[in-house]
Amino acid sequence: MQVEKMKKGSDSETSAVHANDGEATTVFRLYIADQTVASLQAQSNLNVICLSYLQGPYDVELVDILNEPLRALSDGIIVTPTLVRVSPPPIRQIVGNLCDTEAVLQTLGLTESEKNGKG
């Protein structure tokens, strides 16, 4: 199974998972297709968004659809990169490299007022 968790403080510049301090964890699932330019941009842009705009703990799961095509199909993913906010409800989804920060924030239900002061 090719699922990768992004961890804060690892060598990867796109990594990010905050320790859970009893707060509800925001869970994202990013569907990518190998190491394409768009997939790498989406990972990097998501990392910046998480570090800059999320105050609470979060978890990012990377799913490479080339290694898990049946999972992508069963999850209804037909285009990559696709970001899904799994929790908190409601589930929200956005397609693309996540370069339009405002569109991503609006789609994910985040606002400028929730920015944690970074970035």
Secondary structure, DSSP 4 states (H G I P E B T S, - for coil): --EEE--TTSS-TT---PPP-SSPPEEEEEEE-TT-HHHHHHHHHHHHHHHHH--S-EEEEEEETTT-HHHHHHTT--SSSEEEEEESSSPEEEES----HHHHHHHHT--GGG--S--
